[in-house]
Amino acid sequence: MPSQKDFVALHAAEDINSKTDEKNALLRIASLPGKGRGFVAVQPIPAGTCVQIASPLAAVVSQEWIPETCGWCFAFSYPKRMRVKFEKDLSFCSEPCRDEYVSEHNNIAAAHRALDHAFRHGVPSHPHIEQITEEDEDEEDGLSAIWHKGLQGLTPTAELSNADRTMARLIATVLSNPLWQEELAEVEDNERAFFERHDEEDQADVMRLYLFIARALETTPVAARLSTAKAFRFIYFREMSNSFGLWEGTGEQGVTDDQELLGWGIYPSAVYFNHSCEPNVIKLRRGRYLQFVTTRDIQAGEEACIAYGSVEDPTTERRKRLLEHYHFWCTCTRCNREAS
């Protein structure tokens, strides 16, 4: 079977920009017992076939790699810094990349300036009182009531970790896209799973992050969307377990000792690739786009799966990690075989 490098070389020259989110006859979305929805092959697919190219609703650079990573194409220049500055937490490899970014994300400049100011100077710390509407009270799952109670008297987090700063910029970027609700509507919501598996302190940390973002952006054009926690919840708990890590590109290997995680992106058209510890599809980053290529022949009706992270660990460790980060107990053919 060809190696991962063979697949990279095979597709390196393709024109990604002309083929993003293309509709093709190779995969369809199907309801799968015990899994929800997922991609299955419509017809036999040979190894080495590109079955999907996805563009992001939003993609942001990890806080620690901002100086060396282009905010649009994710070119990585460590130890050199990107030469085109935009805001403190955003820079680009070229003016065309900067212009592409700004044209796609309305109101993004104001949001970045507001977040940068909040990162450096903090936000007002007076307690928050969440307004709850009649519509919220009617929610069957009671999650809005949990938020309403949890936010009473809560103040924003005083200091944000790099991960929280990255999340704040990702949420602001999503909100600046006019299609954010439409794009995320079909993505799985993991809010209930989060509240069932995490204690009150973890829940409060998420609520404090919401308060920080809402106050940081309260003078920007997206402020109205954060007047209650609804939009934050809609984005945050769909990003959870559904975003993709954007790793240092294969063409840039050798720049550092190990590949670096350069950022995160939300790719709504790619969320139907379920996990398997014996994946038949590999994910490749092409600039800001994700390309999905088969690693072996796939039969008609067979599910097309990728690996969510490393699959080199023992079965128990793989299952534990997947449950913790992706909220499911893996029952793929490999896990079942090894467990028995």
C-alpha angles and dihedrals in degrees: 000000000000116000126243089259090056091057091047091053092044094060103027096106099047118123100246097179093062095050108043117145089354118183112231140166095244102084136029132186112250136178107248124198110254093000108067111222129351145156118275128181116260091198137003109298121200122225113270095035120140103229101173141013115193132194121204128251084208135352128182136185118247110258094244094053101045097110094053102036131077111238092218111034097019093231107171120217106171124195089019119073127234110266102215113070124201109162130344093271097039134060137156142214092231144005092252089057091050092049092048090052095049093046092054098046114055115208091007096130093059091047093051092048091049093049092047090053091048093048090054102036106021128229133271109291101206113129119270125232112199115217112225121202132209088251090056092050090055094058108122095215095056093223094130089055089053090052092045091053094041095051095052106117093349119143127208120268111273097216129024124214119226088258092054092048090052090049092049091054091046093053091046090050092050091050091052090060110087091213096053097115094044093047095049098040094094096041115106115263112223098183097110092047090052095052092045094052104036132068127239094267092056089047091050091051090058091047091050089052089053090051091050093050094044093052095041091055099037093111095045130091091258094055095102090061090059099047087106128022094253098098092042091052091046091056103032098052093044092049087052108095092354104072123094127229113236107218131195105281122258089238089059096052114135094041088102133012092256134019112271128220100239099181151311134269139187111225108180095184092056101050092095091073101102124200129266129171084219099047122189094196130058126207117226126185116226106183104298093340129088120222122198117205129180115245095197139009113293121205125225109274093020118127118251108225138179130197118256097218128318119352095187096095124093117275096259093051093046092051093046092051093047092049092049098046105025102027099235138101107233115238098168118145092261095051092047091047094048094042092055 
